[in-house]
């Protein structure tokens, strides 16, 4: 009897964890094809991002890790004329028609101290670009 109680609790907790919104670091179609500099290249960015801001050939794609949770983290990727713009070192800045961007680095740049809520990729100085996930607005493209 105790075994079945234990099994029931274990399965209930396991299902709850799976349904809690925990998501992997990358979404399907966003495999990390890291190059020698450690930057990620997203092979098909349009259908896998939550938000996109576009202006004069520049695009800022915003993704979330653990969206809607206390551990929510933002990942920003910039493309110019369809090509990824990779940061070279943490703290690097880039002026674009979308505003000033700061390179926050990749997950690997944080080492073992990485937490989901740490920002990665390009971070915009525009608060509208970097706002928290809102399920009424931020729906992942199919």
C-alpha positions in Angstrom: 0.0 0.0 0.0 2.8 2.4 0.9 4.4 1.7 -2.5 1.3 2.7 -4.4 1.0 5.9 -2.3 4.7 6.7 -3.1 4.2 5.9 -6.8 1.1 8.1 -7.0 2.8 11.0 -5.3 5.9 10.6 -7.4 3.9 10.5 -10.7 1.8 13.5 -9.6 4.9 15.6 -8.8 6.6 14.5 -12.0 3.6 15.6 -14.1 3.3 18.9 -12.2 6.9 19.7 -12.9 6.5 18.9 -16.6 3.5 21.1 -16.9 4.9 24.0 -14.8 6.2 25.8 -17.8 9.8 24.8 -17.5 11.3 25.0 -20.9 14.7 24.1 -22.4 17.2 26.8 -23.1 16.4 26.7 -26.8 13.1 26.1 -28.6 12.6 23.6 -31.4 14.4 24.9 -34.5 16.9 26.9 -32.4 19.6 24.4 -32.0 22.8 26.0 -30.8 25.1 25.9 -33.8 27.8 27.7 -31.9 30.7 29.0 -33.9 34.3 29.4 -32.7 33.4 32.7 -30.9 30.7 30.9 -28.9 27.8 32.8 -30.5 24.6 31.0 -31.5 23.2 31.0 -34.9 19.5 30.5 -35.2 18.9 28.8 -38.6 15.2 29.9 -38.9 14.5 32.8 -36.6 11.1 34.0 -37.7 8.8 31.1 -36.6 10.4 30.5 -33.2 10.5 33.9 -31.5 8.0 35.5 -29.2 8.5 39.1 -30.4 10.3 40.9 -33.2 11.0 44.6 -33.6 12.0 45.7 -37.1 13.3 48.9 -38.5 15.4 49.8 -41.5 16.7 46.3 -42.2 17.4 45.6 -38.5 15.5 43.0 -36.5 15.6 42.3 -32.8 14.1 39.0 -31.8 13.1 38.4 -28.2 12.9 34.9 -26.7 12.1 33.9 -23.1 13.5 31.2 -20.9 10.8 29.9 -18.4 8.3 32.5 -19.5 5.9 33.8 -16.9 7.9 32.2 -14.0 10.0 33.8 -11.4 13.0 32.5 -13.3 12.1 34.2 -16.5 15.1 35.3 -18.6 15.3 37.2 -21.8 17.4 36.4 -24.8 17.8 39.0 -27.6 19.1 38.3 -31.1 19.8 41.0 -33.7 19.8 40.5 -37.5 20.8 43.1 -40.0 19.7 42.5 -43.6 18.9 38.9 -42.8 22.3 38.1 -41.2 22.9 37.5 -37.5 24.9 40.2 -35.7 27.1 38.4 -33.2 28.6 40.1 -30.1 32.3 39.7 -29.6 32.6 40.5 -25.8 30.3 41.1 -22.9 29.5 44.8 -22.5 30.0 45.6 -26.2 27.5 48.2 -27.4 25.9 48.6 -30.8 23.9 51.6 -32.1 21.0 50.6 -34.4 17.9 52.3 -35.7 16.1 50.2 -33.0 18.2 51.9 -30.3 21.4 51.2 -28.4 22.0 47.5 -27.7 24.4 45.9 -25.2 25.8 42.4 -25.7 25.2 40.4 -22.5 27.0 37.3 -23.7 26.0 33.6 -24.0 25.0 31.2 -21.4 28.5 29.8 -21.4 29.9 33.2 -20.5 28.4 32.9 -17.0 30.0 29.6 -16.4 28.6 27.4 -13.7 26.9 30.4 -12.1 24.3 30.7 -14.9 20.7 31.2 -13.8 17.7 31.2 -16.1 16.8 34.8 -15.3 20.2 36.2 -16.5 19.9 38.1 -19.8 21.7 36.7 -22.8 22.3 37.9 -26.3 21.6 41.6 -27.2 19.8 43.7 -24.6 18.0 46.8 -25.7 18.0 50.1 -23.8 14.4 50.4 -24.8 12.2 49.1 -21.8 9.4 48.2 -24.2 11.7 45.7 -25.9 12.8 44.1 -22.7 9.5 43.9 -20.8 8.4 40.7 -19.1 6.5 38.0 -20.8 2.8 38.6 -21.2 0.7 35.6 -22.3 -2.0 37.9 -23.8 0.5 39.5 -26.1 3.5 37.2 -26.4 2.5 34.1 -28.3 5.2 32.1 -30.0 4.8 32.0 -33.7 3.7 28.6 -35.1 
